[in-house]
Amino acid sequence: MRPYLDKASPAAWKAASAYSAAIAEEAERLGLTLQEAELIKVRVSQLNACAFCLDLHSREARGAGIVQQRLDLLPAWRESALYSERERAALAVAEAATRLPLSEELKADLSGAQHTLGDEAFVAAEWVALTINMFNRVSILSDHPVRPRDAGGEPITRS
């Protein structure tokens, strides 16, 4: 078993957690909504196949008011009319920040996203996408397990 990075280096984990909190606060200040930020986190976690972060951020997205149908359709967001123009821009940022290096298509997506979001919310979306990419890598490299949950989202405990 590989060591959990968060447990093996608690000072680094504490710094990463403080960084994440600062990014969330700054994103809100710059005008990125909580729902937009959660959509970014879920989409990036899907692209990176990070089961732990997908489990966590899907629950947090629902808690932020994102309905299950919109989470279910997230891999096909470009083909769905269920996402606002701003959400589509945020999702374009999520994909560009995850699918490096930037192709001409991704550069065009970023340009459109910047136009839609405005400079401040665009930068906030980039920071949120960069941050969840880092946390995906921590969870993947640590092989963090996903615990089974019941229909209400509560962990299932074995007797």
Residue pairs with C-beta under 8 A, 6 or more apart in sequence:
1 143
2 141
2 142
2 143
3 142
4 142
4 143
4 144
5 12
5 13
5 138
5 141
5 142
6 13
6 16
6 138
6 142
7 13
16 134
16 135
16 138
19 131
20 131
20 135
23 127
23 128
23 131
24 37
24 128
26 124
26 127
27 37
27 124
27 125
27 127
27 128
28 34
28 124
30 120
30 121
30 123
30 124
31 117
31 118
31 120
31 121
31 124
32 90
32 117
32 121
32 124
32 125
32 128
33 86
34 64
35 61
35 64
35 65
35 66
35 87
36 86
36 87
36 90
36 121
36 125
37 90
37 124
37 125
37 128
38 57
38 60
38 61
38 64
38 66
39 61
39 66
39 70
39 74
39 83
39 87
39 90
39 91
39 94
40 90
40 91
40 93
40 94
40 125
40 128
40 129
40 132
41 53
41 57
41 60
41 61
41 128
41 132
42 54
42 57
42 58
42 61
42 71
42 74
43 74
43 77
43 91
43 94
43 95
44 94
44 97
44 98
44 129
44 132
44 133
44 136
45 53
45 54
45 57
45 132
45 136
46 54
46 74
46 75
47 94
47 95
47 98
47 99
48 98
48 133
48 136
48 137
48 140
49 140
50 135
50 136
50 139
50 140
51 146
52 139
52 140
52 144
52 145
52 146
53 132
53 135
53 136
53 139
55 146
55 149
57 132
58 71
59 153
61 71
62 68
62 71
62 153
69 82
70 82
70 83
73 80
73 82
74 91
77 83
77 87
77 88
77 91
78 88
83 91
85 116
86 116
86 117
86 121
88 116
89 112
89 113
89 116
89 117
89 122
89 125
90 113
90 117
90 125
92 109
92 110
92 112
92 113
93 109
93 110
93 113
93 117
93 122
93 125
93 126
93 129
94 125
94 129
95 106
95 109
96 102
96 106
96 107
96 109
96 110
96 113
96 129
97 126
97 129
97 130
97 133
98 129
98 133
99 106
102 110
113 122
113 125
114 122
117 125
147 155
147 156
148 155
148 156
149 155
149 156
150 156
